[in-house]
Amino acid sequence: MSSINLPVEWNEGDELPNEGLYFVAIRYPSGFGCYDFVVWNGEEWELGYTAEVVGWVAIDNVLSLIKAGWPQGDNAVSEAFERRYIERKTQRKNEDDEDDFVEVT
């Protein structure tokens, strides 16, 4: 794997915009640090270990820097999904619904 340096603009305050998953910089009591993906529940970080979040970035900012593609073995679209997607798209032409989400159970 090649090495790529991605420009991350760290936020260092406690004023997070939303609950959810964030890419964070962690400082351990030992002084060492690392990166992690951590959930902010609206009041605190759900770390599960003793450390301090010293910087955070919204996960959508990180993902916008990556063009990862998709695993080759999962590229085939299932027939059930494709059928349901086409059916949903056909129904949507007659409605104001712009949602493309399809769930196949």
C-alpha positions, 0 to 999 in steps of 0.5 A: 500500500502506498503512503498518502498524506491527507490534509486534516483540519483538526477541531479542538473545541468541545462544541461538536455539531452533531451526535455521531462518529468522528475521526479523533486524535487521542492522547493517553495518560502515558503521553502517547497518542493515536488516531481512532474512530469514536462516537460522540453521544451529544455529551461525551466521547464513548471511548471505552478506555482512559484517554483524552480526545484532543482533536476531532474531525467530522467523518464526512470530512475524512471520507471526502478525502478518500476515493476507496472504491468498493471491494471487488468481490461485492461489486455484483448487484443482487437481482432482488436489489436491482428489481426493487431499485427499478420498481422504486425509481418507477414509483418515484416518477409519479411522486415528489419523493426524492429518496433513492434508499432501497432496503431488501429484506 
